[in-house]
Amino acid sequence: MTGVHLYLPTIVPQWEIFLGIVLILMGYIEKKIVLTRLGWIVLIVTGLTAMFFNLFGELSTIAKLHEPNAIESLLVKTLWQAVAGGVLAFVSLLLFHFKSRRYPLLSILTLVYFVLIFFLFYQVSQSSGKLIQNQPPTEQQK
């Protein structure tokens, strides 16, 4: 598998995380409940997207064929962490909806967790970019 095949599973969740965090922060700053809910929904969709790529993207079978420190295995682990973040976002949305006292703490922890996942996706995308540059040219490229 080349780095080109890894582009979509790394870039889509990364942009979803960015959009979700921005919407949540804008909703908090401007006191708009709709933006905050939309941000949590985007983060939940990020978890669902990551689950889709893990289950139907055939990444886990390719990761098993390569060594444990390969880019594919790092991507699979990062995608499963995004799924766990989606579950945290769902719980945060429920606590936000029911106006629980525990919402601020869980929301801060969830946002920090998603920021860390964002940088993990950045690391995977940089590694796959190096993989593309290190490959020899094919007959068509010559």
Buried (B, 14 or more C-beta within 10 A) or exposed (E): BEBEBBBEBBBBBBEBBBBBBEBBBBBBEEEEEEBBBBBBBBBBBBBBBBBBBBEEBEBBEBBEEEEEEBBBBBBBBBBBBBBEBBEBBBBBBEBBEEEBEEBEEBBEEBBEBBEEBBEBBEBBBEBBBEBEEEEEEEEEEE
